[in-house]
Structure formats: structure tokens, C-alpha cells
Amino acid sequence: MKNEHEISKEEAVLALWDEMYANASAVSFAEDELDQDLFRETLYKTWELFGEVIDFDKPEDEYSLPINMARILGEITAYTKLYQIDDSIRGKTVEVSVMIAEIMLSSIIYRNAFSREKPV
């Protein structure tokens, strides 16, 4: 039985995406710098979680993910849709992070592109 302070891996990854989205939004409005450590941690934990959940052996027509993963995919999708208002060099950092998140999202959806050995 989990105690009240333990959270699941899914909840932890969701919290990281929420924090990363807020950080990227602040960067867009030149209120903050992109937290690259947070970005790396979020992508790594996401890769680790989906690496445990994706069933690589199922035929393509039977491939699906557990429903609790849909929220995480939604968070990743929301992040990939960030529009950058800031045209400065600082804004480019988020554009690159959005592109990397798009690669992660695509590799989860099209699991044959998902790297099992190392994260994005």
C-alpha cells in the first residue's frame, strides 16, 4: 500500500510536464530562462516510463497504450504546440526543446522509432 506521500511514475511525469510547460511559457514572454536540467529530467523520465509501458511485441494493428498514458501524451502534445512570441535568441531555446519533444511524441506513437537503448 502506498503512503500518502508516494506518487506513481505517471503522476511524477505529469508533474514534470506541467512544470516544463510553465517554464517554457515564461521563456516565451522573456520572464525566465529555459530550465535545461528540468527539460532533460522530464524527457528522460518520460522515455523511461514509456520504455516500460510500450509493448514492442504486439502486432501494429493491436498496438495501444494504457489509458493513463493518454494524459501524458496530451501534455507532450500541448508542449509541442507552444507558440513562441519572443523572437530573441532566448526564444530559440524553446523552439529546439519543442522539436525534441515532437520527436519523443512521434517515437511513442510510432513505436518502431522508439529508442530502447538511449533516450532522445
N, C-alpha and C positions, 0 to 999 in steps of 0.2 A: 504494500500500500504506500502510495506517495504521501509525503507530508505536505502541508500547505505551502511550503516554500519551494518545492521542486516543480519545475515546469518541463513539459515534454520537449523533445528536439524540435518538433514542428512549431510549438509556441515560441521557442527561443529564436528560431529562424525568422518567424513572422515579426518578432520584436526588432530584430536586426534590420529587416527590410523597411519597417516603419521608420526607424531611426535614420537609415540611409536616405530614404525619400525626403525626410525633413531636412537633412543636411544638404542634399542636392538642391532642394528648393531655396534654401538660404544662400547657397552659392549663386544660384540664378539671379538673385536680387542683390548680389555683391555684399551680403551681410556676413559671410563666413567663407572659409577655405574648405575645399573638399577633404574630408577625413579619409585619407587613403588607407589607414590601418583598419578603420571600420569597413571600408569597401572590401579590402582583402579578406577580412574575417567573415563578412557576410557571404561573399562568393564561395569561400572555402567551406563554410558550414552548410550552405545550400547544396554544393556539389557533393559533400559527404552524405547528407541526408538522402538526396535523390539517388546516389550511388547504392544506398542500402534498399531503397524502395522500388526502383525500376526492375522489372522482371525482363531481363535480356533474352530469356529463352522462349518467351511466348511468340507465337506467330504474329505477324504485323496486324492481321485483322482482329486479333484478340487483345492487342496492347491497350492497356488502360492504367491509370494511376488511381490510388485510393482517393476518395472524395476529399479527405482532409488536406490533400496536397493542392487542391484547386485554389484554396486561399493564397497559398504561397505563389502559385503560378500567376494569380491575379496581382499580387504585389510586384512580382518581377515585371509583368506586363505594364503596370502603371508606371514603374520606373523607366521602362523603355520608351514611354510616351512623353517623358518630360520635355517641355519646350524651353529652350534657353533664351532668355530675354537679354542676358548680358553678352555683348559681343567682344568683351575683353579676352585676353589670354586666359584669365582665370575661368571663364565660362567654357573654354575648350576642354578643360579637365573633366567636366561633367559630360560633355559630348562623347568623350572617349569612354567614360565609365558606362554610359548608356549603350554604346556599341558593344562593349564587352558583356553587359547584361543581356543584350539581344542574342549574342552567341550562346550564352548559357541557356536562355529560354528555348532557343531553337534546338539545342542539343538534348534538352529534356523532352521536347515534343517529338523530335525525330531521333529516337534513342540510339540509332546506329551511329550518330555523330557524337554521342556522349563518351567522353574520355574516362575510362575506368582506372587508368594508371595515375593521372595527374589532373588537377583542376584547370579550368580555363586560365 
